């Protein structure tokens, strides 16, 4: 049976029972009961002393109050109940409905309606274990952290008070003014507001999602650096790179190594090893083995330039460019030029500065060449100023004399030309103005001579990647001479050049 003690005698009994023995003890970790409304002593040593009503105690740098308390004197262990409030170093506050505290080790277990608070943040949870010595808190049944900037929620968390650091595990959610973050594992610095990503993480902003498994982001400056399995989704774009640096305040992003960007609407892929997005997506570029892929149904066009860029015209439409030393390749279309421009508004690709195109094996040259695209496939060529088409003649159709070394070429030139493509194959060319031609007609698979003619308008029909027929629509002047009578210098039109050494023969050649 417990012996009841009146409230008037409580202070005197506390001094005799608690404080007096400590005056002769060398134990420096003893829990000190400062005051209470009433006290009931334990009859047996194994039973606790009961402190009831407005209990106040101290231990080292901690002061605590509660409604009632059990004290196990022999083990320096207490159990506190009702409106428990502990203060450590006058800065860290801890509230809960129940607290179990081991004075010898400084370990506390707080349960129900738990709140831990310091001047910079507040932690709320259902269950918290806290070590007063190491100043490390641990919750394991869900918790929420709030500070002046962010709200962090997780199933499991550790708070390293001395290090100003929090560690979160399982179903982590971070809510910031700029974005929301959903993660498996991360760390958070309470002083710098730095979030360190340690596991699969989604960062969700307006029309944009970032995925990464390693990196960090500063919630004060909106600066992030991601280093593992990074994936960016923005409107209709999907991108990835080994390293992704994003600064939301300046609207810039930097990508490094194995860049892969995909426009899901226009079926366009951009790759490279270094890229930047500037001015809130108004301008972007990729360099270092930059590659543009126009994905087609039957075949894709691969384009390489020193730099690939995308910007906007005055109406806000995208303009894509490849420059300099540009080359492109597909099975039926290859080419070289200094630069290519892809305005999204008119579905046309423009080639500048000494462009050369091979379409179905035919070499096309002009001062300016443009290609109209339909579903990322060329359907029309436009060639302006000094346009020429060159087609090598099958060597099995002729036998060269000793003084006729080399390859024979069908050649048509004019002021302008337009070519038409069907099923990825060039099938028709129209010459407009100042047309000239050198053509080697054949009879049953053998060349019968050289036909040299001039006409302002010429129609060229192609089949199986070879010139099938030439029709001179306007007045024609020309001759047909036997091949044996044709001098070598008469086999080429003025400005003829065969640029086979520049032609990409396979996809990898566009990088050389």
C-alpha positions in Angstrom: 0.0 0.0 0.0 1.1 3.5 -0.8 1.2 6.0 2.1 -0.6 9.2 1.2 1.2 12.4 1.8 -0.5 15.8 2.2 0.4 18.6 -0.1 1.7 20.7 2.8 4.4 18.2 3.5 5.4 17.5 -0.1 8.3 20.1 -0.4 9.9 18.9 2.8 9.7 15.2 1.8 11.1 15.9 -1.6 14.1 17.5 0.0 14.6 14.6 2.5 14.0 11.8 0.0 15.5 13.2 -3.2 17.9 16.0 -2.6 19.6 15.0 0.6 21.0 11.7 -0.7 22.5 13.5 -3.7 24.5 15.8 -1.4 26.6 12.7 -0.4 26.4 11.0 -3.9 28.9 11.3 -6.7 26.2 10.4 -9.2 25.9 13.4 -11.6 23.0 12.0 -13.7 20.4 11.7 -11.0 16.9 12.9 -12.1 15.9 15.8 -9.8 12.2 16.2 -8.8 11.8 20.0 -8.2 8.2 20.2 -7.2 4.8 18.5 -7.3 1.3 18.8 -5.7 1.4 15.4 -4.0 3.7 12.5 -3.6 3.1 8.8 -2.8 6.1 6.8 -1.8 6.6 3.2 -2.9 6.2 0.6 -0.3 8.6 -1.8 -2.0 11.9 -0.9 -3.8 10.7 -2.3 -7.1 7.6 -0.1 -7.1 7.7 3.6 -8.3 7.2 6.7 -6.3 4.2 8.6 -7.6 4.3 12.4 -8.2 0.8 13.8 -9.0 -0.1 17.3 -10.1 2.1 20.0 -11.7 5.2 17.9 -11.6 8.5 19.7 -12.4 12.0 18.0 -12.7 15.4 18.6 -14.0 18.2 16.5 -15.4 21.4 17.9 -16.8 20.4 20.5 -19.4 16.8 19.5 -19.4 13.8 20.8 -17.5 10.5 18.9 -17.7 6.9 19.4 -16.5 3.9 17.0 -16.6 0.6 16.2 -14.8 1.9 13.1 -13.1 5.1 11.0 -12.8 6.3 7.6 -11.8 9.9 7.5 -10.5 11.9 4.3 -10.2 14.7 5.5 -8.0 16.9 2.4 -8.2 17.2 2.6 -12.0 17.0 6.4 -12.5 14.0 5.9 -14.8 10.8 7.8 -15.0 7.4 7.6 -16.7 5.6 10.9 -17.3 1.9 11.3 -18.1 -0.3 14.2 -19.3 0.8 17.5 -20.9 4.5 16.4 -20.9 6.8 19.3 -21.8 10.6 19.0 -21.8 13.0 21.9 -22.6 16.6 21.2 -23.4 19.2 24.0 -23.4 16.3 26.5 -23.3 15.9 26.1 -27.1 14.6 22.6 -27.9 11.0 22.0 -26.8 9.4 18.6 -26.6 5.7 17.9 -26.0 3.7 14.7 -25.7 1.0 12.8 -23.8 3.5 10.2 -22.4 7.3 10.2 -21.9 9.5 7.3 -20.8 13.0 8.5 -19.8 16.2 6.7 -18.9 18.3 9.1 -16.9 21.5 7.0 -17.0 21.6 7.0 -20.9 19.6 10.1 -21.6 17.2 8.3 -23.9 13.5 9.3 -24.1 10.5 7.8 -25.7 7.6 10.2 -26.3 4.2 9.0 -27.4 0.9 10.5 -28.6 0.5 14.1 -29.9 4.3 14.5 -30.0 5.7 17.9 -30.9 9.4 18.7 -31.1 10.2 22.4 -31.7 13.3 24.7 -31.9 13.5 28.3 -33.1 13.7 27.2 -36.8 11.3 24.2 -37.2 8.5 22.1 -35.8 8.2 18.3 -35.9 4.9 16.6 -35.2 4.5 12.8 -35.0 2.8 10.1 -33.0 5.9 8.4 -31.6 9.4 9.8 -31.1 12.6 8.4 -29.6 15.0 11.1 -28.5 18.6 10.8 -27.1 19.3 13.8 -24.9 23.0 13.0 -25.0 23.6 12.8 -28.7 20.6 15.0 -29.4 19.2 12.7 -32.1 15.5 12.2 -32.6 13.9 9.3 -34.4 10.3 8.8 -35.5 9.0 5.7 -37.2 5.2 6.0 -37.5 4.9 9.0 -39.8 6.0 12.6 -39.1 5.8 16.2 -40.4 8.5 18.8 -40.4 7.7 22.5 -41.0 10.1 25.4 -41.1 9.9 28.9 -42.6 10.2 27.6 -46.2 9.2 24.0 -46.5 7.0 21.2 -45.2 8.5 17.7 -45.1 6.5 14.5 -44.5 7.7 10.9 -44.2 7.1 7.6 -42.6 10.5 7.4 -41.0 12.8 10.3 -40.0 15.9 11.1 -38.0 16.7 14.6 -36.6 20.3 15.3 -35.9 19.9 18.5 -33.8 23.6 19.3 -33.4 24.2 18.9 -37.1 21.1 20.8 -38.2 20.3 17.8 -40.4 17.2 15.6 -41.0 17.2 12.2 -42.6 14.0 10.9 -44.1 13.0 7.4 -45.3 9.9 6.0 -47.0 7.2 7.9 -48.7 8.9 11.3 -48.3 7.1 14.4 -49.4 8.5 17.9 -49.5 6.3 20.9 -50.3 8.1 24.1 -51.3 6.8 27.3 -52.9 8.2 26.4 -56.3 7.7 22.6 -56.4 6.7 19.4 -54.6 9.1 16.6 -54.1 8.3 12.9 -53.6 11.2 10.6 -52.6 12.2 7.3 -51.2 15.2 8.7 -49.2 16.6 12.2 -48.7 18.4 14.5 -46.3 17.5 18.1 -45.3 19.7 20.8 -43.8 17.6 23.0 -41.5 20.0 25.9 -41.7 20.7 26.1 -45.4 17.4 24.5 -46.6 19.5 22.1 -48.8 17.7 18.9 -49.8 20.0 16.0 -50.7 18.4 13.2 -52.8 19.6 9.7 -51.9 17.0 7.5 -53.7 14.3 7.5 -56.4 12.8 11.0 -56.4 10.2 13.0 -58.4 10.3 16.8 -58.3 7.0 18.2 -59.6 6.5 21.8 -60.7 4.2 23.5 -63.1 4.1 21.5 -66.3 7.4 20.0 -65.4 8.6 16.8 -63.6 12.2 15.9 -62.7 13.2 12.3 -61.7 16.5 11.5 -60.2 18.1 9.1 -57.8 21.0 11.2 -56.5 21.6 15.0 -56.2 20.6 18.0 -54.3 18.4 21.1 -54.5 18.4 24.3 -52.6 14.9 25.3 -51.7 15.9 28.9 -51.0 17.6 29.6 -54.4 15.6 27.0 -56.4 19.0 25.6 -57.7 19.2 21.8 -58.2 22.0 19.5 -59.4 21.1 15.9 -60.2 23.6 13.1 -60.9 21.9 9.7 -61.5 19.2 8.4 -63.8 17.9 11.9 -64.4 14.7 12.2 -66.5 13.0 15.5 -67.3 9.3 15.8 -68.5 8.1 19.2 -69.7 4.8 19.6 -71.5 5.3 17.2 -74.5 9.1 16.9 -74.0 11.0 14.0 -72.3 14.7 14.4 -71.6 17.5 12.7 -69.8 21.2 13.2 -69.1 23.9 11.9 -66.7 24.1 15.4 -65.0 21.3 17.9 -64.9 21.7 21.4 -63.3 18.5 23.5 -63.0 18.2 27.0 -61.7 14.5 27.8 -61.6 15.0 31.5 -60.6 17.0 32.3 -63.8 15.1 29.8 -65.9 18.2 28.0 -67.0 19.3 24.3 -67.1 22.6 22.6 -68.0 22.8 19.0 -69.2 26.0 17.0 -69.4 26.8 13.6 -70.9 24.4 11.2 -72.7 21.7 13.9 -73.3 18.5 12.5 -74.8 15.6 14.9 -75.5 12.4 13.7 -77.2 9.5 15.8 -78.6 6.6 13.4 -78.3 4.4 15.4 -80.6 6.7 16.2 -83.5 8.7 12.9 -83.1 12.0 14.7 -82.8 15.0 13.4 -80.8 18.0 15.5 -79.8 21.2 14.0 -78.3 24.6 15.2 -77.3 27.0 15.5 -74.4 26.6 19.2 -73.4 23.4 21.3 -73.5 21.9 24.4 -72.0 18.3 25.7 -71.8 18.2 29.5 -71.3 15.7 32.3 -70.7 12.8 30.1 -69.6 13.0 27.8 -72.6 13.2 30.7 -75.1 16.6 29.3 -76.3 18.4 26.0 -75.9 21.4 24.4 -77.5 23.3 21.0 -77.5 26.9 20.4 -78.5 29.6 17.7 -78.3 28.5 15.0 -80.7 25.2 16.7 -81.1 22.6 14.6 -83.0 19.1 15.5 -84.3 16.8 12.6 -85.2 13.6 13.2 -87.2 11.7 10.0 -86.5 9.8 8.7 -89.6 7.5 5.8 -90.1 9.7 4.0 -92.5 13.1 5.6 -91.8 14.6 8.3 -89.6 16.8 11.2 -90.6 19.9 11.6 -88.5 21.4 15.2 -88.5 24.7 16.2 -86.9 26.2 19.7 -86.6 28.7 21.2 -84.2 25.7 22.8 -82.4 22.0 22.1 -82.4 19.8 25.0 -81.1 16.2 25.9 -80.7 14.8 29.4 -80.4 11.5 31.2 -81.1 10.4 33.5 -83.9 8.5 36.7 -83.3 5.2 34.7 -83.3 6.5 32.3 -80.7 7.1 29.4 -83.1 10.1 27.1 -82.6 13.1 27.4 -84.9 15.6 24.6 -84.8 19.1 24.9 -86.3 22.1 22.7 -86.9 25.5 24.4 -87.5 28.4 24.3 -88.5 29.8 21.3 -90.5 26.4 19.8 -90.8 25.8 16.3 -92.2 22.7 14.1 -92.3 21.9 10.5 -93.2 19.0 8.2 -93.8 18.8 5.1 -96.0 17.6 7.1 -99.0 18.7 10.7 -98.2 22.2 12.0 -97.3 23.7 15.4 -97.4 26.3 18.0 -96.2 26.1 21.8 -95.8 27.3 24.4 -93.4 24.0 24.8 -91.6 20.3 23.7 -91.6 17.3 25.6 -90.3 14.0 23.9 -89.3 11.2 26.5 -88.8 8.3 24.7 -87.2 5.8 27.1 -88.8 6.2 25.9 -92.5 7.5 22.3 -92.1 10.5 23.1 -94.4 14.2 22.5 -93.8 16.6 25.0 -95.3 20.2 24.1 -96.2 22.8 26.9 -96.5 26.3 27.3 -97.8 27.4 24.8 -100.5 24.7 22.2 -99.8 25.0 18.8 -101.4 22.1 16.3 -101.1 22.0 12.7 -102.3 18.4 11.6 -102.8 17.9 8.0 -103.9 21.5 7.9 -105.1 21.2 11.2 -107.1 23.4 14.1 -106.2 21.6 17.4 -105.9 23.4 20.7 -105.7 22.4 24.4 -105.8 23.2 27.7 -104.0 20.2 27.1 -101.8 18.3 23.9 -101.1 15.1 23.4 -99.1 13.3 20.2 -98.2 9.6 20.2 -97.3 8.8 17.6 -94.7 5.7 15.6 -94.1 5.6 13.3 -91.1 9.4 13.8 -90.8 9.9 12.6 -94.3 11.0 14.7 -97.3 8.2 15.0 -100.0 9.5 18.0 -102.0 12.9 19.5 -102.8 13.4 23.1 -103.9 16.7 24.0 -105.4 17.5 27.7 -106.1 20.2 29.1 -108.3 22.7 26.9 -110.2 20.6 23.8 -109.5 22.1 20.5 -110.8 21.3 16.8 -110.5 24.0 14.2 -111.2 23.4 10.5 -111.6 26.2 8.0 -112.1 25.6 5.6 -115.0 25.7 1.9 -114.3 29.2 0.8 -115.5 27.8 -2.5 -116.7 26.1 -0.6 -119.5 29.3 0.6 -121.2 32.9 -0.3 -122.0 35.4 2.5 -121.7 38.1 2.9 -124.3 41.7 3.3 -123.0 41.4 7.1 -123.1 38.1 7.2 -121.4 39.0 6.3 -117.8 36.4 7.2 -115.1 32.7 7.0 -114.5 30.0 8.4 -116.8 27.3 10.7 -115.3 23.9 11.8 -116.4 23.7 15.5 -115.6 20.9 18.1 -115.7 21.3 21.7 -114.6 19.2 24.8 -114.6 18.3 28.0 -112.8 15.9 26.3 -110.4 14.7 22.7 -109.8 11.9 21.0 -107.9 12.1 17.4 -106.9 9.2 15.1 -105.7 9.6 12.2 -103.4 7.2 9.3 -102.9 7.7 6.4 -100.4 11.2 7.9 -99.6 12.3 7.7 -103.2 12.9 10.6 -105.7 10.7 10.0 -108.7 10.3 13.3 -110.5 12.5 16.5 -111.1 11.3 19.7 -112.9 13.9 22.2 -114.2 12.8 25.8 -114.6 15.0 28.1 -116.6 18.3 27.7 -118.5 18.0 23.9 -118.6 21.0 21.9 -119.9 21.5 18.1 -119.9 24.0 15.4 -120.6 22.2 12.0 -120.8 23.4 8.6 -121.8 20.4 6.8 -123.3 20.5 3.0 -123.5 19.0 0.3 -125.7 18.4 -3.1 -124.1 20.9 -2.3 -121.3 23.7 -0.8 -123.4 24.5 2.8 -123.9 24.0 4.0 -127.4 25.6 7.5 -127.1 25.6 10.8 -125.4 22.6 13.1 -125.7 23.4 16.7 -125.0 20.5 19.2 -125.1 19.3 22.5 -123.8 15.7 23.6 -122.9 14.3 26.2 -120.5 11.9 23.6 -119.0 12.9 19.9 -118.5 11.0 17.0 -116.9 13.1 14.2 -115.4 11.5 10.9 -114.4 13.3 8.5 -112.2 12.7 4.9 -111.4 14.7 2.5 -109.1 17.0 5.4 -108.2 18.0 6.0 -111.8 17.0 8.5 -114.5 14.4 6.7 -116.6 13.4 9.4 -119.0 14.0 13.1 -119.8 11.3 15.3 -121.5 12.2 18.7 -122.9 8.9 20.7 -122.5 9.9 23.9 -124.3 12.1 24.4 -127.4 15.0 22.0 -127.4 18.4 22.2 -129.0 20.6 19.1 -128.8 22.6 16.3 -130.4 23.1 12.6 -129.9 26.6 11.3 -130.5 28.0 7.8 -130.4 29.9 7.3 -127.2 33.1 6.5 -129.1 33.1 9.9 -130.7 32.6 11.9 -127.4 35.7 13.6 -126.1 36.3 13.3 -122.3 36.0 17.1 -121.8 32.5 17.0 -123.5 31.2 14.5 -120.9 30.7 17.2 -118.2 28.6 20.3 -117.9 30.1 23.5 -116.6 30.2 23.6 -112.8 30.0 19.8 -112.6 31.4 18.3 -109.4 31.0 14.8 -108.0 31.2 15.1 -104.2 31.2 11.4 -103.4 34.0 11.9 -100.9 31.7 14.0 -98.8 28.7 11.7 -98.8 27.9 9.9 -95.5 27.7 6.2 -96.4 26.3 5.2 -93.0 25.0 6.9 -89.9 28.3 7.1 -88.0 29.9 9.0 -90.9 27.9 12.2 -90.1 30.3 12.6 -87.0 33.5 12.4 -89.2 
